[in-house]
Amino acid sequence: MLDYVVIGGAQAGLSMAYHLKQMDKKFIVIDGEKEIGASWLNRWDSLKLFTPTEYNHLPGLKFDAPKGHYPTKVEVSNYFKNYVSEFKIPVQLDTLVTSVRKNENGFYVTYKGGEIETKNVIIATGPFHIPYTPPCHTKLSESVLQMHSNFYKNESQLQNGDALVVGGGDSGYQILNELSKDGNRTVYFSGNTNVKSLPQQFLGKTLWWWFTLIGFLSYSKYSWIGKKINSSIQPVIGTDVKEILSRKNVIVQGRTKDALKTDIIFENKTISTIKNIVWATGYRPNFNWIEGLELDGDGYPKNYRGVSNIDGLYFIGLPWMFTRGSATLGGVSKDASYLADIISKKQE
């Protein structure tokens, strides 16, 4: 019988593991991937953090990179591996959890090939679960290469011919930038063009220095300002949206409405020359494997700062769990510290 099972071995899970280690709890971190940091390594090759080094520290260990440096996905993965080694965190990889259910003594955490019994469970699986692709993608011909941004690595995956990027968030604009920057391919774009683009540097300071100064990442989701930020369109950081959209080989279309074979139907036009589509259309949460859990209207667990409706079941790393920074590499530490205090007081 363990004291805790932490499900998820990225920044949220490792932050909680640090505190459990300090409290001398008997625990294990389990993750469905084959190596620590895989959730980052699986993203596209050119991915870099929006936040500079000094804002990416997990509790107890600084990110080993120069101040002002924007780490690559490989550097993040290596940092996680060093973190596990530094604090001798017990990790069990290649362990995909299929169910969590409560019993009279605690919980059964079931995975393919085994089951773990524990008094408490901390869910740290992050905000990205099921890649979402609009239903019309099933109507397209097999001659059109389609992939979700979750599976996009680099332009070499695409076949010759025109491309379409659907989705106007950070991922969509970064991939649009990569596919169109050499000017050799016509790239259509279907997404919000009214988003604000914020530079990574402003008046000699990083954007995150300014965010910290004004408290942008620290406003509670229950506050008036927090609610306003949460309901507004999130800015694209570090990518010059106007410059990308002004390129001659980038053609902006309206919303993608439907598709049929090789025809892609936009709001004002139908185009049949597109050979590649990258769907940067986000993710849907999946917590159906946790028995008895109450979900909100967006499919996320009902909780207050990580404490769920089920005694002994906690969450960490959810989007806007308490603040805008709750799901970020640098922001998760505050939530982990709070949850550790709750756990500690409960044991008194």
Order of alpha helices (4+ residues) and beta strands (2+ residues): beta-alpha-beta-alpha-alpha-beta-beta-beta-beta-beta-beta-beta-alpha-beta-beta-beta-beta-alpha-alpha-beta-alpha-beta-beta-beta-beta-beta-beta-beta-beta-beta-alpha
